[in-house]
Amino acid sequence: MLSSSEESQSLNEELETSEEELQSTNEELTTVNHEIINLSELVSASRDFAEAIIGTIREPLLVLDRNLRVLQANRAFYKTFDAEARTVEGMLVYELENR
């Protein structure tokens, strides 16, 4: 009986320790989650700001990725080169209109 009681007490202590560890991990995850949400909001606001700038520039403008593929063009670009988004976005810059 004594051995069984000691074993039960040991298991209870392990469970308490595990519960504390889980609670600590949960708190850490909650903190990280809040940080991710804040960073996501910051990225979204920064992207909106950049797109607003791109949209108001009067000169033709292309936004390219590191492989020189067109991610975005502004209205001035489409108007100046009489182009449409479907024929520009996603294309390599040197593939646009007669290269």
C-alpha positions, 0 to 999 in steps of 0.5 A: 500500500505504501508503495502504491501511495508513493507512486500515486504521489509521484505521479501527481507531482509529475502531473503538476509539473507537466501542467505548469510546463503546459501553462508556461508554454501556452503563455509563451505561445499567446505572446508569440501569437500577439507579436505575429498579429502585430507584425502582420498588421504592420506589414499590411499597413506598410503594403497599403502605404506603398501601394498608395504611393505607387498609385499616385506617381504620375510617371510610368512605374513598374514594380519588379521582383528579384527575377525582373518579373513584373509584380505591379504597374501603376495607372500611368504605365498602363496609360502610357504604353496602352497596356492591360494588367493581364498582359503585363503582370507576371511577365519578365520585364524584357518580354514586355511589348517587343522586348 
